[in-house]
Amino acid sequence: MLDKSWHIFVGESWVGTLHPTGADDDWIQADFEEGDAWGNFAPWFIKAAEAYADGDEAGWQSWISQLVAMGLTLRADDGESYASPTVIIEGGQAWFTV
């Protein structure tokens, strides 16, 4: 997971790219680069990050669940992919787990 970049898609819309920088327990930290469809899906990711920062587990999971229902996936250039990941994005930083 740490040795490649991961492209975030919701359906076929490219939301952005995660560039892993390290890991902590189950979470992988990454730098986040916005993709073409970031503006379309940013509100869901922003609300999830706000709930996560507030310690509202049910809240951030609800926002992520909505993204998963719309087809949230992570894809690497080599074809490896993960459906239904958990991705928290806060500005240029992100945390994710698969």
N, C-alpha and C positions, 0 to 999 in steps of 0.2 A: 504493500500500500504506500509506503514512504518513498519508493524509488521511481514514481511516475506521477504525472499530473492527471487530474480527474475532471472531466467536463460534466457539469450539472445540466441535465435536461429535464424539462417538464413536458411530457409528450415528446414532440420533435422540436421543441423550442429550446435553443441553447441559452441558458440562464447565466452561465459563467464557468470559470475554471478554478479549481483548487490546486495549489502548489504546496504539498505537504512540507512542514518544517520540523515536525517532531510528534511524539506520542506521549500520552499520559493516561494510564489505565486503558479504558476502552475507547477513548477519544483520540483522534488524530488532529493536530493543529495544522492550519494551512493559511497561506496568503490567498486572498480571494481577488480574482480579476473578473470584472463584469463582462457578460456576454451580450449579444444582440437583444435578447428577450428579458434582460434584467428588469427593465422598467415595467414590464407586464406583470412580473411575479414578485417584485420587491416588497409590496405591502405584506404578503404572507410571511416572507422571510424576516422582515423587520418586526412584525408582531410576535413571531416566534422568539426572536432574539430578546425583545423586551420582556416577554413572559419568563424566559430562561434567566435573564438578569435579575428579575424580581423573585426568583425561586418558585415560580408558579408552574410546577411540573405538568399538571393537567392542561394548563393554558398553552404552553409551548408544544406539548404533544398534540393538542387539537389542531393547531396551525399546521404542524408538520403532516398530520394525518390528512388534512385537506390537500396538501401538495402531493402526497402519495396517491390519493384518489385521482389526481389529475395526471399521474404517470411520472412521478419523480424518480429519476435514475442517475447513477454515476457511470460514466463511460471513459475508459482510457483509450489512447490511440492504438494500442495493440489489440483491441477488441474485447478486453476484459470489462465486464459491467456488473453492476449491482442494482437491483430494483429495490425500492422502498428504503433508501438510506435515511438516516437522521442527519440533517445538516443545519447548523446554526451559523448565521452570517451576521457579523457586526462590523460594518464599515469594510475595511480591507482585510479583516481577519475572519477566520472561520474555524469551526470545530465540526468534525463529522465522524460517524461510525456506521458500519454496515452490518 
